C-alpha cells in the first residue's frame, strides 16, 4: 500500500481518493496501538481520540510538538490532561510534549500484535482526524516495512530526546481566545458591527430554550456524549462526540405561532443564527412538533458554541456531565432565542450572568 491522501474540498475534489480522516479511521479500526507525533492539537480531536481509545481499548502514544512554545488555551490543556490521565490510568500509553525545540512534523504509525503495519506522513495535524476543518491537506499512507519502522523508531527517539510527560507541564499562562469554532466549516465569525446590526433588527419574539442538564437527560441533549456509541459491522465502536448536542425544545414553546416550524412538505426548515459572541451558522428545525433544534451539517457546531462557553468560563470540565450545578455556576440554564424582522434570521444569547 502506497496511497496519496487529499482533502475533499472544492475545487480540488477527488472522487476516488480517500481523505486523511477516512484512512486514519480505517487503520485505527484494524490495529490495537497508534503512535502520533504532530505539531498542533485541538480540543475536539483530543476528546475524539480519548473516546475511541476508551470504547475500543486501543493503546495510544501522542507527542505534541508546538504548544510548549506557542501556548495553549485552558480548554486544550484540560483536554490533553483528560486524554493523558485516561491512557496512563489504564496502562494504554500517554501524552508527551516537546520542550527542546518546535516539532512541526506529522507522523502516524499503526501497530497490530506488537508489529508496526502502516504509517501516514504528510501535512495533516491531529485535527485532520475530524472532517470539520477548511485547510487543504496532502498526505501519503505507507506499508513499506523499512520506512514505517524508521518512522516508528523516530517517534520513540523523539520522546526520549526531546519530550517530557504532559502531566509534568503546566504553562505559566493560557492563550485567551477560544478556537473551537475558528475556521470551522459552515461557521463564520462576524465583526461587532454586523452583530450589532442584527441585534438592532430584533423584535419582541423571544423564546427561552431550556438546556436539559444531566439530572433530566443523562444520555441525550447536551449530554449525548454519554449515550451509546455506534458499532459498525466489524465491531468497531464510534462513540458520540464530546461536542455533539441536540436541543429538544418543549412543546409549549414550539406551539407558539412565532416559533420557527419544521417545513412542509419538507421535514425540516433552516434558519440562520447570529450569536451574542459573534458567530454565524445555520440551524435546523425538525421532528414532531418541530421539537429538534440542532446545527446544520455538523451537530458539533452548536455543541462547541454551548459547551465551549461553559468550558471557557470554568463551569464545565471536559468529559464531565453537564449538570444543574454547572449551569448554576455559569448563571444561565437556557438559550435566549430572539426573532428579527426576517423570520429566517434569529439572534441567540447564551452569555453568562455576572462576571467571574
Backbone torsions as a table, in degrees:
resi	resn	phi	psi	omega
1	UNK	NA	116.4	166.0
2	UNK	-133.1	113.5	-170.2
3	UNK	-137.3	128.0	173.6
4	UNK	-79.7	138.0	-179.0
5	UNK	-119.7	128.7	-179.2
6	UNK	-129.2	150.4	174.6
7	UNK	-64.6	150.0	-179.3
8	UNK	-100.2	65.9	-177.2
9	UNK	-122.3	139.8	177.8
10	UNK	-71.0	151.5	1.3
11	UNK	-91.2	17.6	-176.2
12	UNK	-110.2	52.9	176.5
13	UNK	-81.2	143.7	175.1
14	UNK	-125.1	111.4	-172.9
15	UNK	-62.3	-40.7	-173.6
16	UNK	-100.7	13.5	179.6
17	UNK	-104.5	139.4	174.1
18	UNK	-79.8	150.1	171.5
19	UNK	-86.1	168.2	175.6
20	UNK	-56.5	-47.3	-174.5
21	UNK	-62.4	-39.8	-179.9
22	UNK	-67.7	-41.5	178.2
23	UNK	-65.8	-43.6	179.5
24	UNK	-57.7	-48.2	-176.5
25	UNK	-66.3	-38.6	178.1
26	UNK	-63.1	-45.7	179.4
27	UNK	-67.5	-37.4	178.8
28	UNK	-63.5	-37.6	177.4
29	UNK	-62.3	-37.5	-172.1
30	UNK	-86.2	-3.9	-174.1
31	UNK	-125.5	168.8	179.1
32	UNK	-115.0	-0.1	177.8
33	UNK	-152.5	142.6	176.1
34	UNK	-135.0	139.9	175.1
35	UNK	-116.7	132.0	-175.3
36	UNK	-130.8	133.6	168.7
37	UNK	-126.4	116.3	-173.3
38	UNK	-137.0	153.7	178.6
39	UNK	-71.6	-52.3	-172.6
40	UNK	-124.1	151.2	176.4
41	UNK	-122.3	168.8	172.2
42	UNK	-136.3	157.8	-178.0
43	UNK	-59.7	-47.7	-175.7
44	UNK	-71.1	-30.9	176.3
45	UNK	-67.8	-39.3	178.5
46	UNK	-64.7	-43.5	179.9
47	UNK	-68.1	-34.0	176.2
48	UNK	-63.9	-45.5	178.8
49	UNK	-60.2	-43.5	-179.4
50	UNK	-62.2	-44.5	-178.5
51	UNK	-63.0	-44.1	-179.4
52	UNK	-66.4	-44.5	-179.4
53	UNK	-62.3	-40.1	-178.9
54	UNK	-69.8	-45.7	-176.2
55	UNK	-67.6	-31.1	-173.9
56	UNK	-113.9	7.6	178.2
57	UNK	54.3	50.3	179.5
58	UNK	-96.7	142.5	172.7
59	UNK	-85.5	148.1	-174.4
60	UNK	-149.4	132.3	170.6
61	UNK	-118.9	127.7	-178.9
62	UNK	-128.8	128.0	173.5
63	UNK	-110.9	127.1	178.8
64	UNK	-104.2	121.3	-165.9
65	UNK	-97.7	-24.1	-170.3
66	UNK	-116.4	-21.9	-166.5
67	UNK	-74.7	-20.8	175.3
68	UNK	-59.9	-35.4	-176.3
69	UNK	-95.0	-29.1	-175.1
70	UNK	-106.0	-6.3	174.6
71	UNK	90.9	168.2	-180.0
72	UNK	-139.4	154.5	167.3
73	UNK	-77.0	162.7	178.6
74	UNK	-61.8	-37.2	-178.6
75	UNK	-68.9	-40.0	175.7
76	UNK	-61.1	-42.6	179.6
77	UNK	-62.1	-43.5	178.3
78	UNK	-62.9	-40.6	-179.2
79	UNK	-65.5	-40.6	179.1
80	UNK	-66.0	-40.4	176.0
81	UNK	-65.4	-38.3	179.2
82	UNK	-60.3	-45.9	177.7
83	UNK	-66.3	-47.9	-177.1
84	UNK	-61.3	-45.1	-179.4
85	UNK	-59.7	-41.7	178.5
86	UNK	-63.1	-47.0	-177.4
87	UNK	-63.4	-45.4	-178.2
88	UNK	-67.4	-45.4	-177.9
89	UNK	-62.7	-27.1	-177.9
90	UNK	-107.2	12.8	178.7
91	UNK	53.1	43.3	-179.0
92	UNK	-112.7	6.6	179.4
93	UNK	132.5	-145.6	-178.8
94	UNK	178.2	173.1	179.5
95	UNK	-113.6	137.8	179.5
96	UNK	-128.8	157.7	177.9
97	UNK	-134.5	134.7	-179.7
98	UNK	-76.2	129.2	178.0
99	UNK	-121.0	11.1	-178.1
100	UNK	-100.1	-43.9	177.3
101	UNK	-154.2	166.3	175.9
102	UNK	-73.7	119.0	177.0
103	UNK	-104.2	116.7	-174.9
104	UNK	-109.3	7.5	-178.8
105	UNK	-74.6	166.9	177.5
106	UNK	-138.3	100.7	-178.7
107	UNK	-126.7	137.3	-179.9
108	UNK	-135.2	124.7	176.2
109	UNK	-123.6	145.2	-173.1
110	UNK	-122.1	133.7	-173.3
111	UNK	-119.5	147.2	173.8
112	UNK	-142.5	124.5	-179.3
113	UNK	52.4	49.9	175.2
114	UNK	65.1	20.7	178.7
115	UNK	-131.2	132.6	177.2
116	UNK	-74.2	128.1	-173.5
117	UNK	-118.6	-14.1	-178.5
118	UNK	-161.4	162.4	177.4
119	UNK	-150.6	157.8	172.9
120	UNK	-128.9	134.9	-179.1
121	UNK	-137.1	135.9	178.7
122	UNK	166.4	-139.2	-173.3
123	UNK	-103.2	-4.8	-171.0
124	UNK	-82.4	117.8	168.7
125	UNK	-74.4	177.3	-173.6
126	UNK	-58.8	-32.2	-177.6
127	UNK	-61.0	-18.3	-178.7
128	UNK	-71.6	-9.0	173.9
129	UNK	-68.3	-15.1	177.0
130	UNK	-102.1	162.6	-178.4
131	UNK	-110.1	45.0	-175.2
132	UNK	-134.9	28.7	-179.5
133	UNK	-121.5	159.6	-171.8
134	UNK	-106.9	-0.8	176.6
135	UNK	-73.6	140.5	175.8
136	UNK	-89.8	123.5	-176.2
137	UNK	-116.4	154.9	175.8
138	UNK	-136.5	128.6	-176.3
139	UNK	-140.9	172.0	175.7
140	UNK	-135.5	131.0	175.4
141	UNK	-95.8	138.4	-172.0
142	UNK	-135.1	151.6	167.6
143	UNK	-133.4	12.6	175.3
144	UNK	-61.3	118.9	-170.2
145	UNK	-58.6	-43.5	-177.1
146	UNK	-65.3	-43.4	-176.5
147	UNK	-70.6	-46.5	-177.1
148	UNK	-69.3	-30.2	174.8
149	UNK	-67.0	-40.7	177.7
150	UNK	-65.2	-39.9	176.5
151	UNK	-60.5	-45.1	-178.5
152	UNK	-65.3	-41.4	177.9
153	UNK	-65.9	-34.3	177.6
154	UNK	-63.5	-43.3	179.4
155	UNK	-62.2	-43.3	179.0
156	UNK	-61.6	-41.9	179.2
157	UNK	-69.0	-36.9	177.9
158	UNK	-58.7	-41.9	179.6
159	UNK	-63.7	-47.2	-176.9
160	UNK	-66.5	-42.1	-171.1
161	UNK	-87.1	-28.4	-167.4
162	UNK	-130.0	-3.3	-169.8
163	UNK	-116.1	162.7	166.1
164	UNK	-126.6	153.7	174.9
165	UNK	-59.0	140.3	-177.2
166	UNK	-59.2	-32.2	-179.1
167	UNK	-65.6	-16.3	179.9
168	UNK	-90.2	1.9	-175.0
169	UNK	-123.7	137.2	168.7
170	UNK	-141.7	125.1	-178.3
171	UNK	-65.3	152.0	178.0
172	UNK	-65.0	-30.8	177.7
173	UNK	-151.5	166.2	-178.3
174	UNK	-111.7	151.6	172.7
175	UNK	-66.2	134.5	-170.4
176	UNK	-76.6	-40.5	-171.1
177	UNK	-74.5	153.3	178.1
178	UNK	-100.1	112.1	-174.3
179	UNK	-90.3	9.5	-171.4
180	UNK	-56.2	-42.5	-178.4
181	UNK	-100.7	-2.7	179.8
182	UNK	-65.0	130.3	178.9
183	UNK	61.5	17.4	177.3
184	UNK	-76.2	136.0	176.9
185	UNK	-54.7	138.0	175.2
186	UNK	69.3	19.2	176.3
187	UNK	-129.6	137.9	178.5
188	UNK	-125.1	137.9	172.2
189	UNK	-93.1	128.5	-172.7
190	UNK	-105.6	142.0	173.4
191	UNK	-65.1	157.4	-174.0
192	UNK	-59.5	-35.0	-179.1
193	UNK	-65.3	-31.6	177.3
194	UNK	-69.6	-41.5	177.3
195	UNK	-64.5	-43.2	179.0
196	UNK	-60.9	-37.9	179.3
197	UNK	-65.1	-42.8	177.6
198	UNK	-63.1	-43.3	-178.5
199	UNK	-64.5	-33.8	179.0
200	UNK	-66.6	-17.6	-178.9
201	UNK	-97.6	4.7	-179.7
202	UNK	-69.3	155.1	-177.9
203	UNK	-117.1	-166.2	179.1
204	UNK	-83.8	2.6	178.9
205	UNK	-80.6	106.2	-176.9
206	UNK	-132.3	128.9	177.3
207	UNK	-124.7	138.9	174.6
208	UNK	-100.9	107.9	-177.8
209	UNK	-91.7	109.9	-176.0
210	UNK	-69.8	143.5	172.8
211	UNK	-96.7	114.6	-175.8
212	UNK	-80.0	115.7	-176.2
213	UNK	-77.8	179.1	-177.2
214	UNK	-57.2	-34.5	-178.2
215	UNK	-64.6	-26.2	-178.9
216	UNK	-100.1	-43.9	-177.7
217	UNK	-132.2	82.5	-172.6
218	UNK	-70.7	-19.6	-175.5
219	UNK	-131.7	21.4	-179.3
220	UNK	-149.5	-172.7	-178.9
221	UNK	56.3	-124.2	-179.9
222	UNK	-79.5	-6.3	177.8
223	UNK	-111.7	29.1	178.8
224	UNK	-59.9	-25.0	179.0
225	UNK	-53.9	-31.1	-176.6
226	UNK	-89.4	1.7	176.3
227	UNK	-77.8	174.6	-177.2
228	UNK	-69.1	135.0	177.2
229	UNK	-74.0	173.0	-178.6
230	UNK	-101.3	120.9	-179.0
231	UNK	-99.2	128.6	178.4
232	UNK	-87.3	-177.8	-175.0
233	UNK	-65.5	-19.8	180.0
234	UNK	-92.3	1.1	177.2
235	UNK	89.5	0.9	179.8
236	UNK	-77.5	131.3	-177.2
237	UNK	-98.3	123.2	173.5
238	UNK	-101.3	103.0	-176.3
239	UNK	-66.7	161.6	170.9
240	UNK	-66.5	140.7	-176.8
241	UNK	-76.8	148.2	-179.5
242	UNK	-54.2	-38.2	-176.2
243	UNK	-96.2	8.9	179.1
244	UNK	-80.0	119.1	179.2
245	UNK	-138.5	157.6	171.7
246	UNK	-146.3	124.7	-178.7
247	UNK	-89.3	130.3	174.1
248	UNK	-100.7	115.3	-174.3
249	UNK	-91.2	133.8	-178.7
250	UNK	-59.7	147.6	179.4
251	UNK	-61.5	-32.1	178.8
252	UNK	-61.9	-25.9	176.9
253	UNK	-86.7	-47.4	-175.7
254	UNK	-67.9	-22.7	177.8
255	UNK	-71.4	-18.3	179.7
256	UNK	-62.5	135.2	-175.2
257	UNK	-60.3	-25.6	-176.2
258	UNK	-89.1	-10.1	-179.7
259	UNK	-76.0	136.4	-179.1
260	UNK	-62.3	138.5	-174.2
261	UNK	-110.2	150.4	170.2
262	UNK	-59.6	138.5	-171.4
263	UNK	-71.9	162.9	173.8
264	UNK	-137.2	129.7	10.4
265	UNK	-82.4	-3.1	175.8
266	UNK	-67.6	159.6	-178.0
267	UNK	-95.7	3.0	-178.6
268	UNK	-151.7	163.0	172.2
269	UNK	-136.6	154.6	-175.1
270	UNK	-113.4	132.6	172.8
271	UNK	-123.3	154.2	174.4
272	UNK	-101.5	131.4	179.8
273	UNK	-116.1	142.4	170.1
274	UNK	-113.6	136.7	-175.4
275	UNK	-106.0	158.4	-177.3
276	UNK	-63.9	-21.3	179.2
277	UNK	-102.6	16.1	165.4
278	UNK	102.3	9.7	-178.3
279	UNK	-101.8	153.7	176.6
280	UNK	-132.1	127.9	176.0
281	UNK	-158.2	168.2	-179.4
282	UNK	-96.0	145.1	175.6
283	UNK	-124.8	157.9	-175.0
284	UNK	-117.9	132.1	174.1
285	UNK	-104.5	123.7	-175.7
286	UNK	-154.1	178.4	174.9
287	UNK	88.1	170.7	177.6
288	UNK	-58.7	132.3	-178.6
289	UNK	58.8	24.0	178.5
290	UNK	56.7	35.7	-170.5
291	UNK	-78.5	-22.7	-174.3
292	UNK	-89.3	128.6	176.6
293	UNK	-124.8	114.3	-175.9
294	UNK	-146.3	161.8	175.4
295	UNK	-77.8	145.6	179.4
296	UNK	-73.4	152.2	172.0
297	UNK	70.1	-34.3	-174.8
298	UNK	-154.9	114.5	-179.1
299	UNK	-63.8	-17.8	-177.3
300	UNK	-75.6	-16.4	-179.4
301	UNK	-63.0	-53.6	179.0
302	UNK	-63.2	-37.3	179.2
303	UNK	-64.4	-40.2	178.1
304	UNK	-66.1	-35.2	179.3
305	UNK	-67.5	-43.8	-178.0
306	UNK	-75.9	-58.4	-175.5
307	UNK	-67.8	-35.8	178.8
308	UNK	-59.3	-38.5	179.8
309	UNK	-70.0	-39.4	177.0
310	UNK	-64.7	-38.6	178.7
311	UNK	-67.3	-46.1	-178.9
312	UNK	-63.3	-34.1	179.9
313	UNK	-72.8	-19.4	-179.1
314	UNK	94.9	7.7	-177.1
315	UNK	-86.1	-29.7	-176.1
316	UNK	-120.9	134.8	174.5
317	UNK	-105.9	141.3	-178.2
318	UNK	-57.4	132.0	177.7
319	UNK	89.6	-7.0	-179.7
320	UNK	-103.4	150.0	-178.2
321	UNK	-61.2	146.6	174.8
322	UNK	-87.6	98.4	-171.6
323	UNK	-102.1	175.6	173.9
324	UNK	-59.4	-37.4	-179.9
325	UNK	-63.5	-37.1	177.5
326	UNK	-62.0	-48.0	-179.0
327	UNK	-66.8	-37.5	177.5
328	UNK	-64.3	-38.9	178.5
329	UNK	-65.2	-39.4	179.2
330	UNK	-71.2	-30.8	177.1
331	UNK	94.6	12.6	178.8
332	UNK	-156.1	131.6	-179.5
333	UNK	-119.0	23.3	179.2
334	UNK	-152.6	158.8	172.4
335	UNK	-101.7	130.0	176.6
336	UNK	-87.3	120.1	-177.5
337	UNK	-111.6	112.9	-169.9
338	UNK	-117.0	127.2	-179.7
339	UNK	-76.0	158.9	176.3
340	UNK	-122.3	-175.2	178.6
341	UNK	-70.8	-7.0	173.9
342	UNK	-112.8	117.6	-175.9
343	UNK	-63.7	-11.3	178.0
344	UNK	-97.0	0.4	-179.3
345	UNK	-122.9	128.4	-178.4
346	UNK	-131.7	153.9	179.0
347	UNK	-109.6	127.6	179.5
348	UNK	-109.6	133.8	179.5
349	UNK	-124.1	120.9	174.1
350	UNK	-135.2	41.3	179.6
351	UNK	-76.1	145.8	178.3
352	UNK	-69.8	146.5	174.9
353	UNK	-88.4	124.3	-177.6
354	UNK	89.3	174.6	-179.4
355	UNK	-118.0	157.9	-178.1
356	UNK	-137.3	NA	NA
